[in-house]
């Protein structure tokens, strides 16, 4: 009698079956590991997001309450000195225009000195410039000394420390 081999008749098919089973188990283990990692990541982010939510709401409320234009760091003294120096520049430009054209300009725009807060009042032989800053008005009339106006820039200079 001839002996018949037991089990599979084809050794290659058996080896492939074992190989496929092992590969499937390894793939299942990898998939389970990835899913576990995702579950841990999702769980760990939730408390972080929930703990940062009040901070986000608080910062948003702070920004809404404090919204608006930035506060000016220029003092009233600096604004007055700036106004006086603008008057000085405008007065020099008016006199230069008068020397060149034989007449006073009709407006400050003609000499390029049409700045906010300055009002020019020309007449036949004289003129005035009135500057306003806050509630203070500074007036220069032709013929007055320009020294207090020309030296106003010194208070605006930044001092080195």
Backbone as numpy.savetxt, mean C-alpha at the origin, in Angstrom:
# Nx Ny Nz CAx CAy CAz Cx Cy Cz
1.91 -97.76 -13.49 1.13 -96.61 -13.49 1.97 -95.37 -13.49
1.42 -94.50 -14.15 2.13 -93.23 -14.18 1.56 -92.33 -13.12
2.43 -91.61 -12.52 1.96 -90.70 -11.50 1.60 -89.36 -12.11
0.52 -88.88 -11.65 0.09 -87.56 -12.12 0.50 -86.51 -11.10
0.99 -85.40 -11.60 1.37 -84.36 -10.64 0.12 -83.80 -9.96
0.28 -83.48 -8.73 -0.83 -82.93 -7.98 -0.84 -81.41 -8.10
-1.95 -80.75 -7.96 -2.07 -79.31 -7.99 -2.24 -78.82 -9.42
-1.58 -77.76 -9.71 -1.70 -77.15 -11.03 -0.91 -77.94 -12.02
-1.45 -77.97 -13.19 -0.78 -78.68 -14.25 0.30 -77.84 -14.89
0.21 -76.55 -14.71 1.20 -75.69 -15.34 1.91 -74.87 -14.27
3.18 -75.10 -14.08 3.91 -74.39 -13.04 3.97 -72.88 -13.28
4.02 -72.41 -14.51 4.09 -70.98 -14.82 2.79 -70.28 -14.39
1.66 -70.90 -14.61 0.38 -70.33 -14.23 0.29 -70.19 -12.71
0.80 -71.16 -11.98 0.79 -71.09 -10.53 1.68 -69.95 -10.03
2.83 -69.80 -10.65 3.74 -68.73 -10.25 3.12 -67.36 -10.53
2.45 -67.22 -11.66 1.78 -65.96 -11.99 0.65 -65.66 -11.01
-0.08 -66.68 -10.62 -1.17 -66.50 -9.68 -0.65 -66.01 -8.33
0.42 -66.62 -7.85 1.02 -66.21 -6.57 1.55 -64.77 -6.69
2.18 -64.49 -7.82 2.73 -63.15 -8.05 1.61 -62.09 -8.05
0.50 -62.38 -8.69 -0.64 -61.45 -8.75 -1.26 -61.25 -7.37
-1.34 -62.33 -6.61 -1.92 -62.23 -5.26 -1.04 -61.34 -4.39
0.27 -61.55 -4.45 1.20 -60.75 -3.65 1.15 -59.28 -4.09
1.11 -59.06 -5.41 1.06 -57.69 -5.93 -0.23 -57.00 -5.46
-1.35 -57.71 -5.48 -2.62 -57.15 -5.04 -2.56 -56.80 -3.56
-1.96 -57.63 -2.74 -1.84 -57.36 -1.30 -0.96 -56.13 -1.06
0.14 -56.02 -1.82 1.03 -54.86 -1.67 0.30 -53.59 -2.09
-0.43 -53.62 -3.21 -1.19 -52.45 -3.66 -2.26 -52.06 -2.65
-2.94 -53.06 -2.07 -3.95 -52.78 -1.06 -3.32 -52.12 0.17
-2.16 -52.61 0.56 -1.47 -52.04 1.73 -1.07 -50.58 1.44
-0.56 -50.31 0.22 -0.18 -48.94 -0.15 -1.40 -48.03 -0.16
-2.49 -48.50 -0.70 -3.72 -47.70 -0.75 -4.23 -47.41 0.65
-4.19 -48.37 1.51 -4.63 -48.17 2.89 -3.74 -47.15 3.60
-2.44 -47.20 3.32 -1.51 -46.25 3.93 -1.78 -44.82 3.45
-2.04 -44.66 2.14 -2.35 -43.34 1.58 -3.65 -42.81 2.17
-4.68 -43.63 2.27 -5.95 -43.21 2.85 -5.80 -42.83 4.32
-4.98 -43.56 5.04 -4.76 -43.24 6.44 -4.03 -41.89 6.56
-3.08 -41.66 5.68 -2.34 -40.38 5.69 -3.29 -39.22 5.40
-4.15 -39.38 4.40 -5.12 -38.33 4.07 -6.08 -38.08 5.24
-6.50 -39.13 5.89 -7.42 -38.98 7.02 -6.73 -38.22 8.16
-5.44 -38.53 8.42 -4.70 -37.82 9.45 -4.51 -36.35 9.08
-4.22 -36.08 7.81 -4.00 -34.71 7.36 -5.28 -33.90 7.49
-6.39 -34.46 7.07 -7.66 -33.76 7.18 -8.01 -33.50 8.64
-7.77 -34.45 9.49 -8.09 -34.28 10.90 -7.19 -33.23 11.54
-5.94 -33.16 11.15 -5.02 -32.22 11.79 -5.22 -30.79 11.29
-5.77 -30.61 10.10 -6.00 -29.25 9.58 -7.24 -28.61 10.18
-8.22 -29.38 10.49 -9.48 -28.83 11.00 -9.29 -28.05 12.29
-8.61 -28.56 13.30 -8.42 -27.75 14.52 -7.58 -26.50 14.25
-6.62 -26.61 13.37 -5.79 -25.44 13.04 -6.65 -24.35 12.41
-7.47 -24.72 11.45 -8.33 -23.74 10.79 -9.32 -23.14 11.78
-9.89 -23.97 12.61 -10.85 -23.48 13.60 -10.19 -22.57 14.63
-8.94 -22.84 14.97 -8.26 -21.98 15.95 -7.83 -20.65 15.32
-7.57 -20.62 14.02 -7.16 -19.39 13.36 -8.34 -18.53 12.90
-9.52 -19.10 12.87 -10.70 -18.36 12.44 -10.97 -17.11 13.29
-10.91 -17.17 14.62 -11.11 -15.94 15.40 -10.06 -14.86 15.12
-8.84 -15.29 14.86 -7.79 -14.32 14.53 -8.13 -13.62 13.21
-8.55 -14.38 12.23 -8.93 -13.81 10.93 -10.10 -12.84 11.08
-11.10 -13.23 11.84 -12.26 -12.36 12.05 -11.84 -11.10 12.82
-10.98 -11.25 13.82 -10.51 -10.10 14.59 -9.72 -9.12 13.74
-8.82 -9.63 12.91 -8.04 -8.74 12.03 -8.93 -8.05 11.01
-9.90 -8.75 10.49 -10.82 -8.13 9.54 -11.61 -7.01 10.22
-12.09 -7.26 11.42 -12.83 -6.22 12.15 -11.93 -5.02 12.45
-10.69 -5.28 12.85 -9.74 -4.19 13.12 -9.53 -3.33 11.88
-9.34 -3.97 10.73 -9.11 -3.23 9.48 -10.34 -2.43 9.07
-11.52 -2.97 9.31 -12.74 -2.23 8.95 -12.90 -1.02 9.85
-12.65 -1.18 11.14 -12.81 -0.08 12.09 -11.78 1.02 11.82
-10.57 0.64 11.50 -9.49 1.62 11.33 -9.25 1.99 9.86
-10.19 1.70 9.00 -10.04 2.05 7.60 -10.19 3.56 7.42
-9.60 4.05 6.38 -9.69 5.48 6.09 -8.34 6.00 5.65
-8.29 7.27 5.38 -7.01 7.84 4.93 -5.99 7.83 6.06
-4.73 7.72 5.71 -3.71 7.73 6.77 -3.66 9.08 7.47
-3.29 9.03 8.71 -3.20 10.27 9.49 -2.00 11.09 9.03
-2.18 12.37 9.01 -1.12 13.27 8.59 -0.08 13.40 9.70
1.18 13.36 9.30 2.25 13.53 10.27 2.83 14.93 10.20
2.23 15.78 9.37 2.70 17.15 9.22 2.03 18.00 10.29
2.83 18.72 11.04 2.31 19.55 12.12 1.74 20.85 11.55
0.99 21.55 12.36 0.42 22.83 11.94 1.53 23.84 11.64
2.60 23.80 12.40 3.73 24.70 12.16 4.35 24.43 10.80
4.48 23.16 10.45 5.04 22.81 9.15 4.11 23.25 8.02
2.80 23.13 8.21 1.86 23.56 7.17 1.93 25.07 6.96
2.08 25.82 8.06 2.18 27.28 7.94 3.49 27.66 7.25
4.58 26.99 7.62 5.87 27.27 6.97 5.80 26.93 5.47
5.14 25.85 5.14 4.98 25.47 3.73 4.17 26.52 2.99
3.11 27.00 3.61 2.27 28.03 2.99 3.07 29.32 2.77
3.86 29.71 3.76 4.68 30.92 3.62 5.69 30.77 2.48
6.28 29.60 2.37 7.26 29.40 1.30 6.57 29.38 -0.06
5.37 28.84 -0.14 4.61 28.89 -1.40 4.31 30.35 -1.77
3.96 31.15 -0.80 3.70 32.58 -1.06 4.98 33.24 -1.57
6.11 32.90 -0.98 7.39 33.46 -1.42 7.67 33.10 -2.88
7.50 31.84 -3.23 7.75 31.40 -4.61 6.79 32.09 -5.57
5.51 32.17 -5.20 4.52 32.83 -6.06 4.85 34.31 -6.21
5.26 34.99 -5.13 5.59 36.42 -5.20 6.78 36.65 -6.13
7.79 35.81 -6.04 8.95 35.93 -6.93 8.55 35.70 -8.38
7.67 34.74 -8.61 7.22 34.45 -9.98 6.37 35.60 -10.53
5.55 36.22 -9.69 4.73 37.36 -10.13 5.64 38.53 -10.51
6.64 38.81 -9.69 7.56 39.91 -10.00 8.37 39.62 -11.27
8.77 38.38 -11.48 9.49 38.02 -12.70 8.59 38.18 -13.92
7.33 37.80 -13.80 6.36 37.96 -14.88 6.16 39.45 -15.17
6.06 40.26 -14.12 5.88 41.70 -14.29 7.08 42.32 -14.99
8.28 41.87 -14.63 9.49 42.39 -15.27 9.54 42.01 -16.75
9.08 40.83 -17.08 9.15 40.35 -18.46 8.02 40.91 -19.33
6.83 41.08 -18.78 5.66 41.45 -19.58 5.16 42.87 -19.32
5.63 43.51 -18.29 5.19 44.87 -18.00 3.83 44.95 -17.33
3.28 43.83 -16.99 1.97 43.80 -16.31 1.95 42.62 -15.35
1.03 42.68 -14.43 0.89 41.56 -13.49 0.07 40.46 -14.15
0.33 39.21 -13.79 -0.50 38.13 -14.34 -1.93 38.23 -13.81
-2.87 37.76 -14.61 -4.27 37.82 -14.17 -4.57 36.74 -13.13
-3.89 35.58 -13.28 -4.10 34.48 -12.33 -2.77 33.84 -12.00
-2.77 33.05 -10.96 -1.55 32.31 -10.60 -1.26 31.19 -11.60
-2.25 30.77 -12.33 -2.06 29.72 -13.33 -1.10 30.19 -14.42
-1.13 31.45 -14.76 -0.25 31.99 -15.79 1.23 31.85 -15.43
1.53 31.83 -14.15 2.93 31.71 -13.73 3.24 30.32 -13.18
2.27 29.42 -13.22 2.48 28.05 -12.76 2.48 27.90 -11.26
1.82 28.78 -10.56 1.79 28.72 -9.09 0.37 28.63 -8.58
-0.49 27.92 -9.27 -1.89 27.78 -8.87 -2.02 26.61 -7.89
-1.62 26.87 -6.65 -1.64 25.83 -5.64 -2.86 25.97 -4.76
-3.37 24.86 -4.23 -4.52 24.93 -3.33 -4.21 25.78 -2.10
-5.13 26.61 -1.71 -4.97 27.44 -0.52 -4.43 28.83 -0.80
-3.93 29.08 -2.02 -3.42 30.41 -2.37 -4.45 31.15 -3.20
-4.69 32.41 -2.85 -5.62 33.26 -3.59 -4.89 34.55 -3.97
-4.92 34.84 -5.24 -4.19 35.98 -5.80 -5.19 37.07 -6.15
-4.89 38.30 -5.71 -5.78 39.43 -5.96 -4.95 40.53 -6.64
-5.00 40.59 -7.99 -4.23 41.63 -8.68 -5.00 42.95 -8.74
-4.25 44.05 -8.84 -4.83 45.40 -9.03 -3.94 46.11 -10.05
-4.19 47.39 -10.29 -3.41 48.14 -11.29 -1.92 48.18 -10.96
-1.59 48.61 -9.76 -0.18 48.82 -9.42 0.30 47.92 -8.28
-0.54 47.10 -7.76 -0.17 46.23 -6.64 -0.94 44.91 -6.72
-0.64 44.05 -5.82 -1.35 42.76 -5.74 -1.17 42.18 -4.35
-2.03 41.24 -4.00 -1.98 40.54 -2.72 -2.06 39.04 -2.97
-1.45 38.30 -2.08 -1.64 36.84 -2.05 -2.11 36.49 -0.65
-3.22 35.79 -0.58 -3.74 35.33 0.70 -3.67 33.81 0.69
-3.02 33.27 1.69 -2.93 31.81 1.82 -3.66 31.36 3.05
-4.37 30.26 2.93 -5.13 29.74 4.06 -4.70 28.30 4.34
-4.47 28.04 5.61 -4.19 26.68 6.08 -4.93 26.52 7.41
-5.72 25.48 7.47 -6.59 25.25 8.62 -7.45 26.50 8.84
-7.34 27.13 10.00 -8.15 28.33 10.27 -7.31 29.60 10.19
-6.05 29.46 9.83 -5.15 30.61 9.80 -5.00 31.14 8.38
-5.00 32.46 8.24 -4.78 33.10 6.94 -3.48 33.89 7.02
-2.66 33.76 5.97 -1.40 34.49 5.88 -1.50 35.36 4.63
-1.22 36.67 4.77 -1.36 37.59 3.65 -0.02 38.24 3.33
0.26 38.32 2.04 1.44 39.06 1.58 0.95 40.12 0.60
1.39 41.37 0.83 1.05 42.46 -0.07 2.34 42.93 -0.73
2.26 43.23 -2.01 3.43 43.66 -2.76 4.09 44.84 -2.04
5.41 44.72 -1.91 6.16 45.77 -1.24 6.60 45.39 0.16
5.93 44.42 0.78 6.34 43.95 2.10 7.67 43.19 1.97
8.34 43.05 3.06 9.57 42.27 3.07 9.23 40.79 2.88
10.00 40.14 1.99 9.80 38.71 1.75 10.65 37.84 2.67
11.46 38.47 3.52 12.38 37.71 4.38 11.66 36.67 5.26
10.55 37.00 5.92 9.90 35.97 6.74 9.33 34.82 5.90
9.01 35.12 4.66 8.45 34.09 3.78 9.57 33.23 3.17
10.67 33.88 2.81 11.76 33.13 2.18 12.50 32.25 3.17
12.50 32.62 4.43 13.21 31.81 5.43 12.34 30.69 6.00
11.11 30.60 5.57 10.20 29.57 6.11 10.65 28.16 5.76
11.40 28.03 4.66 11.84 26.69 4.26 12.78 26.07 5.31
13.47 26.91 6.07 14.43 26.39 7.04 13.76 25.51 8.10
12.54 25.84 8.45 11.84 25.01 9.43 11.34 23.71 8.80
11.34 23.65 7.47 10.88 22.43 6.80 12.03 21.47 6.51
13.26 21.95 6.61 14.40 21.09 6.31 14.48 19.96 7.33
14.86 18.82 6.83 15.06 17.68 7.75 16.45 17.80 8.36
16.46 17.68 9.65 17.74 17.82 10.34 18.37 16.45 10.51
19.65 16.39 10.23 20.39 15.13 10.42 20.69 14.97 11.89
20.54 13.74 12.34 20.80 13.47 13.77 22.12 12.78 13.94
